[in-house]
Amino acid sequence: MTYFVYIMSNKPRGTIYIGVTNNLVRRAYEHKNSVFPGFTKKYRLKMLVFYEVTNDISWAIQREKNLKHWIRAWKIDLIEKMNPKWRDLYEDLV
């Protein structure tokens, strides 16, 4: 099985949310369409700006936890290394 650690945002260098899923297309769609109430709906986090892929669910969960404890500057650097223009990567997946 494939797992994804991902980051959603509302704009470049805006509010960010870090999550883990086994279906990135479905989960990003849910965020983009505010399917569930919560943080991402409240702050309109509809842009998939970063993701990593692994086959190890334990690694994915631990990576998500680690990233959530990083300082904001490190998270921004991580995003900008993969996605310097803060494009919505969802379009690349569908």
Phi, psi and omega in degrees: 000149180254140180233153183229134166258129188221161177231130175252151178215167177259343178189166177305128180060024179268205177294141180232155178226136180247133180216176177225143181204164173256001179215090186294321180298311180298313185293318178296320177301316180299318178294313183299329184254013177048047183295324182240145176291157177142195186303311184292327176289315182301318184260009177054051181273095188243358182256122172278110186250350182199146169202154174232152183241141176208162173258002185249106182297324178297318178297316182299315180295317180293321178298317177302312180299316180298312181299322180296336179267353177293154172288156185303318182301322179292321178295317178299314178301317180300313179298313186289339173291323180271325192218071187299334181263003180056043175292155173280106185287350178303321182299332178286339185270332184260000000 
